[in-house]
Amino acid sequence: MSFSTASETASPTAADALGDFLRSRRAAVAPAERGIVRANHRRVPGVRRDILGLLDAMPDVASAMWSVAGPPIKT
């Protein structure tokens, strides 16, 4: 059994548009702006998904991650 994200298997949907929007907003926020000390070099600009979830008071980390990447889909 393999897993893929919704964006890899589905045609563009409202969920894809939401993910695109959230990725762009996450990249626009510098960790230092939110008082987060950078411990190492990151390949992706912006704050981490789990930190974003905490800052935005999302109910759990999975919600923050799924909103950006889409939930894993069994194939």
Secondary structure as the mmCIF struct_conf table of DSSP 4:
data_model
#
loop_
_struct_conf.conf_type_id
_struct_conf.id
_struct_conf.beg_label_comp_id
_struct_conf.beg_label_asym_id
_struct_conf.beg_label_seq_id
_struct_conf.end_label_comp_id
_struct_conf.end_label_asym_id
_struct_conf.end_label_seq_id
STRN STRN1 PHE A 3 THR A 5
HELX_RH_AL_P HELX_RH_AL_P1 ALA A 6 THR A 9
BEND BEND1 ALA A 10 ALA A 10
BEND BEND2 PRO A 12 PRO A 12
HELX_RH_AL_P HELX_RH_AL_P2 ALA A 14 ALA A 28
BEND BEND3 VAL A 29 VAL A 29
HELX_RH_3T_P HELX_RH_3T_P1 PRO A 31 ARG A 34
TURN_TY1_P TURN_TY1_P1 GLY A 35 GLY A 35
HELX_LH_PP_P HELX_LH_PP_P1 ILE A 36 ARG A 38
BEND BEND4 ASN A 40 ASN A 40
BEND BEND5 ARG A 43 VAL A 44
BEND BEND6 GLY A 46 GLY A 46
HELX_RH_AL_P HELX_RH_AL_P3 ARG A 49 LEU A 55
TURN_TY1_P TURN_TY1_P2 ASP A 56 ALA A 57
BEND BEND7 PRO A 59 PRO A 59
HELX_RH_AL_P HELX_RH_AL_P4 VAL A 61 ALA A 69
STRN STRN2 PRO A 72 LYS A 74
#
